[in-house]
Amino acid sequence: MGILLEWLTINSPDVMCLQETKVVDADFPVTPLRDAGYHVVYSGEKSYNGVAILSRHEPASVAFGLDDGGPPDNSRLACIKIGKLHVVNTYIPQGRDIEHPMYRYKLEWFERLRTYFDLKFKPSQPLVWVGDLNIAPAAPDIHNSGEQTNHVCYHVDVRRAFEKTMDWGFVDVFRKHHPESGQYTFFDYRLKDAVERGLGWRIDHVMASTSLASKSTGAWIDLMPRRAERPSDHAVLVAEFEI
């Protein structure tokens, strides 16, 4: 919480999306975030998953989860509307192992998410889809992609599922501004000095509808929170739009 509050104070974003909050709603730390000047919506569970969205302006609408008749997974998807802007914050299943049932569930999740976008939005609307998507879309997004062929965040099947969702009409905002390789959002705790050695993955993303992407003015990865004491293993990904 200290790292988050400091980052909010320094950067003052209009919207901040969090994933893997790992806390039941009754215990979510709403007060310090409200005191920092943010409206807060959240859905979580004990020890796993959990999503939250902080916003300077009160959302006109709030929704959680998928509503296609399958598992709703309310703690994996939060959607708000502020003015004309829609924000969809997701924590995609990691998948565990390509032989594990959770990997099949991950592939299905991307398919369900594509249907969700098809039914609820149009590419002409200002929509941003963000979160820990647990996908490295291409080789430049991993420091050692040649060794990760069978990894659940890089396997060919999950990349195809991700591409199908992207084909709805999304633009990778970070890649729009940074086509170069070697920039990552996730650094495994188990790798010594991973940040300094550049041993990372780009699995956190900001995807914008084509109409909103045209208004994107910049994007970057802030590594300072990852370098703090007892940090998240993910850095902060930032995108700016002139709306």
N, C-alpha and C positions, 0 to 999 in steps of 0.2 A: 504493500500500500504506500509506503514511503517513497519508493521509486516512482510509482505512478503519479502520486500527488505532486512530486517535484517536477516531473515531466509536464504535467498539465499546467502548472504555474509558469514554467518557462515558455512553453509553446502555445498555450491557449487555443487548442483546436476547437473548431465548431462542433465536430463530432469525433468521438473516440470509441472504437469498437474493441471489445475484449473477448477472448475465447479461453476455454479451459479454466473457468473460474473455480470449479470444483467446490461449490458451496451450495447448500440448500437455501431456498429463498428466504426462509425465516432468519438465517444468519448472514445474509448478504450485507456488506458494510455500506449501507446507503448514506448514512449521515455525513461522513467526511467528504463524500463526492458531491452531495448537495451543498455542503458548506463551501466547496470549491467553485460553486456556481453552475452546476450541471443538473439537468433532469436525467433520471436514471431509469432504464427499463432492463429487466433481467429475468432469466429463467435458468435454474441450475439444479444440481443434484449432488449428493455427498460423494466426494472423492473423484468424480469423473465429470467430463464434459462441462457444460455451462457457458452461456453467452450473455453479454451485457452490452448495452449501447448508452453512452453518455452524450448528451447534446445540450448546447447552449440555449436552444429554443425548445419549447415543449412540443413533442410530437403531436400531430393531428390524429394519427392512428398508430396502433401498436398491434402486432400479431406475432405469434410464435409457432414454430413447427411447420411440418408439411401436412396437408389436408387432403391427401389422395386416397384415404382408406387404409394405408399401411401404417406402420409405427410412426406417430407424429414427430417423435424426437424433438420435443419442445426445447430441450436444453442444447440443441445443436443449431437452431435457426431462430433469429430474431429479425423482424422487419418493422421499420418505422417510416413514416412520411412526415417531412418537414417542408412546409410550403409545397412546391411541386416536386421536390426531391424525394425519391425513395431510396432507402438504405437497407440492404439485406446483408446481415452479418451471419456467417456460417462457421461452424467447426465440423469439417468433414471427417468421417471415420478414418482412422489411420490404417487399419486393415490387418495389422499384426504380421501375417505371413501369407504368401500367395496361395498356400494350401489351406489356409484357415477360412472358416465360414465368414468371418468378418471382412475378408477381402472381397468375397462375392457381394456382401452387403454394401461395401464401399462402392463397388461398380454400380450396383442398383441405386445407390444414393445419388450418384451423379445423374443417372437416367431420370430419377424422380425429380431432381432439381431442375433439369431441363424442362420437364413437363410443367413444373411450378412456374417457371418464367414464361413459358408459352401461354399459360392460362391467365396469368395475372398482369403481365406487362407487355409493352411494345418497345422495340428498339428506339423509337422516336421519343420515348419518355426519358426524362433524366433519372437514371437508375445507376446506383453503384452497388456492386456485389463484392464483399470483402471477407477476409478471414484467414484462418489457418486452414488452408484447403488440402494440406497433406499431399501435394503434388508438385513435383519438379517437372515443368513442361518439356524441357529440352536439356541436352548435354551441358550447355553453358550454365545451367542452374544448379549444378553439383560440382564440387571440387574434384571428385573422382568418379565421374559418370561411368567410365569403363568398367568399374567394379560393381555397379549397382543394377545390372540388368534385371535381376529378379527381386529387387526391392519393391515393396508395396507402394512406395511413393514415386516410383519411376518405371515400373514394369510397363511393357507396351500396351497391355489391355487397359490399364488405368489412364494412361496418357490419351488413348483413343476415346475413352469415356469422357475425359475432361474436355477434349477438343470438340466433342459433340455438344457439350454444354456451352462452350465458348461460341460455337457456331450460331447460337441464338441471336448474336449481334453484339458481343462484348469485345472490348479492346483492353489489352494488358497495359495499364497506364504506366507502370514502371518501365516496361520495355519500350514504350513510346519515347521515353526520355533517356533511357539507358540501354542501348543495344549491346553494350559490351558485357563480357562475361566477368566472373569473379566477384559479384556482389550477392551477398546471401543474407537471409533473415533468421536462419536457425543454425545454432552451433551446439553440438552435443556436449553435455557435461562430461562425458566419459573420455573425451579427447582433450588431452592436456594443452592448454593455451590455444584452444581451437580458434578463437577470434583473431588473435595475433598471427596465427599460422594460415589463416584463410581457409580453414577446414569446415566449410558450411554448405548449406542447402538453401535455395530460394523456394520456400513452400508456402509462404504467406503472400497474399496478393490483393491488389486493388483492381478490380475489373469494372469498366464503365461502359454503359450503353453508347452506341456510336454518337448519339446526339450530345451526351455529356462529355465523352472523350474529346470532342472538338474544343471543349472549354477547359481542358486540362492544361495547366501552366507549369507544372513541375511535379517531381516525385523523387523521394530519396529514402535511404535506410539510415536510421539513427542508431548507431552502435553503442552510444554512451550508456543507456539503461542496461544493456547486456553486460557491460564491463563493471557495473556497480556490484556492491557486496550483496550476496545472496539474490541474484537476479533471476528473472525468467530465462529459459534457454532460447527464447526468441527475442530478436531486436524489434524496434518499432519501425513500421513501414508507414510513410507519410505521403499523401497526395494532395495537391492543391488545385482548386477549380475556381474560375471566375464565373459566378452564376448571377 
